[in-house]
Structures are given as structure tokens and as C-alpha cells.
């Protein structure tokens, strides 16, 4: 039901009205930087707008959109969670990694390797300006949708009530440390990290806290 004029109005009020941040990487001269700043200022049209965006705070619901001729079901299961500045945000990230954050996760082993319901299933945490969302996403054989959902909740319940083994926890420590380093192999990857911190309003202590908690966390 959204029309083009509504999108244009949103762009004018919520994008152009905000002073832009410019992130650069590579071999830049002072004149290059001056040019970028000059050009970015042309994008800025200051205007005070009271945002209508608010955090979602609702009860559990389920939305189904059935396509009769579809051969598989695409689904997303999730909820709102505490943001980056919460003291337990790193522990939550570790728990998510165990559940479905990487190729050797519990959801992968259960629903992909053991059951053969999908090529891939992942869980992730995404942080936005007005809230943070945790979700599990996959494409499942259509006839196995309910069974897959049941297995997802079963794995969640298991993670809540059964201690993670020392071996699995050590594997996660090594994986999360190694994958972080391997994701910073280019100037663009490094600037993306800086950008995410700047836009989220957090400092680099956040990274030290992540690795401190990763090294110290136990099953309980």
C-alpha cells in the first residue's frame, strides 16, 4: 500500500535532513578529503523532524502467507532483544553463535545434517537505531515446516536448560576469535567496523569487553 510519494517524503525528512558522516579508507590527500566534505555538504538539507519510529513492543504472534505452488517455505523466527549497550550483549552473542551463528552450529547439525530439511539455517543478532532483533532464518522443504520449527524451539530449550560442554565452548571461543580476525583483512572491512561503532555511539572498549567475556564465560 506504500506509494512513491511517501517514500520520497521519508527520504527527504529522515535521510537528507541528517548531517552526513563520511568514512574514508586508502591513500587520500588533504585535497581529496576537502572535496569529499564539500560534496557531502550538498546532500545535507537541515530540517527538524520528530521521528515517528519507535521500538516494537508486542506479544507473540505468527504470520503465515501460503503459496500453493511453492516447493519450500522461507521463514523467520525471532524477537526483540537488548541492544549493544546492555551488559550481557556479548554473552548473548556467544549463545547465538552456539545455536545458529556458524556452519557447525547446533541448528545446522540438527536441521541440515541430521534431518536434511534445508541447505542452511542461521541465527543472528542485528542492531538498529531504534532496537535490536534476534532471528533464525531458513528455507525449508515445504512439507517439513512444522517439524523444523519444532526442532528449532527444541534446540533453544536445550540451550536454556542443559550446560554447554567444555569442548563446544572452547570450539566457539576459537571460532569467534579467528572469524573476527579473518573478517578484518582489507581496508574496507576495517572502515566498516569503525563505521558501525561511530554510528552506534559506542567506543572501542566494546571490543575489549567482547574478548574478555568470550575468554571468561562458562556454561552456567
N, C-alpha and C positions, 0 to 999 in steps of 0.2 A: 504493500500500500504506500510505500515511500515514493515520492516523486522527485524529479531532478532539482526543482527549485528549493526543496527542503535540504537536499544535500549541499547545494551551493550556499545556502544561508548558514548551515552548520560550519562549512569550511571558512566562510568569512568571519563568523563570530568566535570560533574555537581554535582555528589554526592561524589565520592571518593576524588575529588580534594579540597573539602571544609573541613576545620578543624572541627571535630565533637564537638557538645555540649553534655554534659552528665547531665541528670537530675535524681536525686535520691530522694526517699522518704522511710521512715521506719527507723528501728533500724540498722544503719550502723556503723561499726567500722572504724577506720582510715585505717586499712589494706584492708577493703572492698573497700573503696574509691580509694586507691592506685591501687588495682587490676583493677578496672573499668577504671581508667585513662590509665593504661598500655595497657589494651586490646583495648581501643578506639583508641589509637595511631597507632595500627596496621592497622586500617581501613583508615588511612589518607595517601593519596598519592599526595603530593602537586604538582600542575600544574596550570600555569596561563592559563585561558580560558576566552576569551571575549564572554560574553553571547550573544546569538542571540535572546533571549526572550525580547519582547518589549510589552508595553501596546497596547491593541487593541483600535483603534480609528476609527470606521467605521459608516456608515449611517444605518438606519433601513433596515432590510431585514427579509425575512421569508423563512424557510426551511421546506418543507413537505416531509415525507417519508411514503407513504401509503402502508399498508399491507392489501390486500383484505380480508383475513380470520381473521383479528384481531377483537376482540369484544369490545375493548376500545382503547382510544387514550392516550398515555403518552405525556405530553408536558411540555415545559419550556419556560416561557416568561421572558425577563429580559434585563438589560443593565449595562454598566459600571457606577460606582458611585464613589464619592470621598472616599479616604481611611481613616484609623483610625485617622490620624493626622489632618484631617480637623476639623475646629472649630465647625461645625454643625453635626459631626458624631453621637453624642448621640441623637440629635433631630431626625435625620434620622432613628435611631434605634427605637425610640418611635413611629414614624409614621408607620414604617414597622410592629411593633407589633400590632397596631390597625388594619391595613389592613389584615394581614395574619400570624402573628407571633405566635399565640397560638390557642388552641382549641376553644375558644369563639370569635375568630376574625370575622371581617365583611365578609371575603371571605367564612369562614366556615358556617356562618349563612345563607348567600345567596345561595351558590352553593351546599353545603351539606345538610343543614337542610331544606331550603325553596324549592330548586329545585330538590334535590335528584340525582344530576348528578354524585356524587363521594362519596367515603368513607372518603376522606380527601384532603384538599388543604392548602398549606402553602406558605408563602413568607419568604425569609431570605436574609441576607447580609453576604457575605463571603469575607474575606480579604486575599489576597495572596501577595507574594513578589513584583510582578510586576503590581498589580492592584486590585481593589475591584469590586465585582459583586453583584448586587441585582437581585433576580429572584423569580418568582412564579412557583411552580411545582405541578402537579397533574396527576392522571389517571382518565379520564372522559369517560362516556358512548360514544361510537364512534359517534353515530348519533347526540349527543349534543355538539360536539366540538366547532362549531362556536358560538353557543348560550352561551356556557361557557366563551369563550374568550371575547365576547361582554359584559357579566356581570362583568368580571374582570376589563376591561377598564372603565366600568360604575362606579365601586366602587373606582377606582383610581381617576376618575374625581370628584366624590363626596367628597373624602377626600381633594382634592385640593381646592374646592370651598365652601364647607359647614363646618362651625365650629363644632368641636367635642364637644359633650355635657360635662358638668361638671361631670356628673355621670360616663360617659365612661372613661374620663380622670383619674378620681380618681380610677376606677377599674384597669386601666392599671398601674398606679403608684404602687398600692398594689401588683398586679400580678408580675410585673417586679422585685420589691424588694424581694418578697417572693421566686420567682423562682431562683433568683441569689443565695440566701442563701441556698435553698434546693439543689442546684447543687454542694455545697461545703461540702458534708457530709462524704467524705473519703479522705485519704491522696493522692490517685491517682488524684482525682478531683482538689485538691489544687495545686498539682505539674503541672497539665495540664494548670492551669491558669497562674502560674509563667512562664511556658514554652512559652505560647503564647505571653506574654509580652516581654520576653527576645528575642525571635526570631523576633518580630516585631519592636524591638528597642524603646519601649515606657516604661515610668516609672509608678509607682503606683498612681501618681496624676491623671492618666486616670480614675481610679475607682472613686475617689472623685468627679471629674468633671461629671462623668456619673450620680451619685446620686444627685449632686447639680442641674444639668439640669433637671433631672427627677422630682425633687420637685418643680422646678421653672417654668417649661414650661406651657404655656397656649394655648388655642385653636388657637389664631391668629398665 
